[in-house]
Structures are given as structure tokens and as C-alpha cells.
Amino acid sequence: MAKLIFYRLMAAMRQKASNSKAKPAPAVETSESINNQIAAFLKSGGEIQQIAKGVSGQTFGPSKQITLGKK
């Protein structure tokens, strides 16, 4: 009888532990759905810009390096 209670208790604990972890949302995007979104974007007047290979979107401004003393 004690073994049966123990096993039921363990089963209940296992269920609680597995239910407490949230599963990530499944990936639902497919090539077809992405292509449909691109087509809708272009049809609504959107424009796709092609960026040359090796070009970064980073803009360069004044240096953020801090100089504490002269060398």
C-alpha cells in the first residue's frame, strides 16, 4: 500500500514539473508564406533595397573611446 502511494505521489510530482515548463511556439513560417508576405509588401507599394556585399548599416560618428591620461 505504501509503495502504491509513493508511486502515485511521484507520478503527480512528475506531471507538475513537466507542466510548469513553457514550450516555445512552433516555427510556422515556410518559404511559401514568406514569399506571400514579400509579394503583399511589394503590391502595397513597398520597395526592397539591395545592399552591396560588405556594406554595413553602421554609421560612424565621433569616437566613443575615453582617454584618461596622456601617454
Secondary structure, 3 states (H helix, E strand, C coil): CHHHHHHHHHHHHHHHHHHHCCCCCCCCCCHHHHHHHHHHHHHCCCCCCCCCCCCCCCCCCCCCCCCCCCC
